[in-house]
Amino acid sequence: MEPEAKEPASAHRWRRTSPVAVVFYVLKFARHMVTDGLPAVAPAVAVFATADGWMKTAGIGALSALALIGAVGAILSYLRFRFRFEGQQLLVRRGVIKREQLNVDFDRIQDVAIDEPFYARPFGLAMLKLDTAGSAGKEITLPGIPLANARAMRNEIISVATRQPMPETVDAEEPSDHLLTRSNADIARYGLTANGLLWVAIVFGAFVSAVDDDQWLGPAVNWLTSALNLDGVTSAIVRLGAPGAVLLVLLGLLVAGLLLSLFSILGALWKYADYRLSVDGNTYHRRSGLVSKQEQTLKRAKIQAAVWRQNVVAYWLSRINLQLRLVSAGEAANAQGMPIGQPVFLVPALTDDEAHDMSAEFLPELDTRSLQLSQINRRRYMSRNITLAWMPFIAAASFAAYFLNPLAAPAVFLAGLALATGCVYLRWKRYGYGTVNAYGCLREGFFGYKTTLFPLRKLQRADLRQSPSQRRAGLANLTVHLASHSITMPYMDLNEARRFADLALHQAESSEEGWF
């Protein structure tokens, strides 16, 4: 299929995307079926695997009907989709049953991305993805348009939003001012630290828990044991009795952990392989992808905060994942409560020095090396959390242990108290707050850190809340509301909390720059 001839991005006529966009709508339907219907997927697979006769036939019929619905819906979505440019606006008409028209001003677009899916690249086509301020879960995608046109549209949108001349070379993959490159080894390290590993584990657990051991999992294990010639090993483990069972469980957990890590690494490489970051004035461009290439564009003025994320694995690997948070209308979620549509520009697997340097690049004049953090009140934080959050569970466990063995109750109580003290102390140790130049910093975490750095002038609101006991102790909980998200710092000294809020208010009132 030949891509259509390149047209000016500002052509004033309703246009249709390429028929290749049907594949995009089919994959979108499949993704929604898997993510939104996750609780039903595993039981359905289990029932189908163990069914016979008419039940299996009915299952195949239902699956065929579902596939037909997805295909028809994808074709209708393609036929009913139109877009055009009118002045400095993008107009989109879409919807199969419920029609809607979206009018988006260029200066409201905060993030522009170009994806080149594997099924569209042979035809020279791409997807133009736009995020607008306050549009959580309402991302606009133009699927199946010529790559050259997508880049021309992106450059025109950026030139309007930044009030800079449109680049002459609109077909360039990225500007010449190179900023950062990540090797695939770095991306693999990011895959090990990504939170996506948790979701893979949840999906895997939901699937396994829904499968009947005797009718599906047992035969599969027996087949794997025979295929790998592990009968002798299995027999030896069985002869060991209880220690053998423990060993078998540990080996299973090890294998599952290795498989989940492998899936997470592959997912990271799929999206972020050959990562290249460049800058053109105040506009950043990210290009990456293993099979499907992605281009993401971000204007510096749209950055609301820079977040350093370092969990335990990232700490062991000496890496920090930097997220640039953009304007969000809230935490949109799917049917399972998983967050979606959260605008983030990722710079993965940075060393400590790179994290400092890149933060200063995205947030000018921010000197994170000289930042000194203060801690919250330890005595109040630990006593309240141990008493209110942990003690009911410790008491219940001790009470249950007493009926099993009265002598075990004190041991359970002391062990629970020690565990609670250690966990709450670790949590307290992670909290910190401070300011440097015209920037604020709030840090939190448990086993790892999440450090949020933001211009004080972009703070939308600061709330001080006090319980009766906090008022007597001169403490307060400070909640900082940014246009991207909110953060709460508990048990701060009241005077320090007021100073932080007043400084942010002064910066917002005295600054001539906008927050967006």
Secondary structure, DSSP 4 states (H G I P E B T S, - for coil): -PPPPP--TT--S-B---TTHHHHHHHHHHHHHHHHTHHHHHHHHHHHHH--THHHHHHHHHHHHHHHHHHHHHHHHHHT-EEEEETTEEEEEE-SSS-EEEEEEGGGEEEEEEEE-TTTGGGTEEEEEEEETT-TT--EEEEEEEHHHHHHHHHHHHHHHHT-PPPS-TT-SS-S-EEEEE-HHHHHHHHHH-THHHHHHHHHHHHHHTS-IIIIIHHHHHHHHHHTT-HHHHHHHHHT-HHHHHHHHHHHHHHHHHHHHHHHHHHHHHHHTTEEEEEETTEEEEEE-SSSEEEEEEEGGG--EEEEEE-HHHHHTT-EEEEEE---SS--B-TT--B----EEEEEEE-HHHHHHHHHHHSTT--GGG---B---HHHHHHHHIIIIIHHHHHHHHHHHHHH-TTHHHHHHHHHHHHHHHHHHHHHHH-EEEEETTEEEEEE-SSSEEEEEEEGGG--EEEEE--HHHHHHTEEEEEEE-SS-EEEEEEEEHHHHHHHHHHHHHHHHH--S---
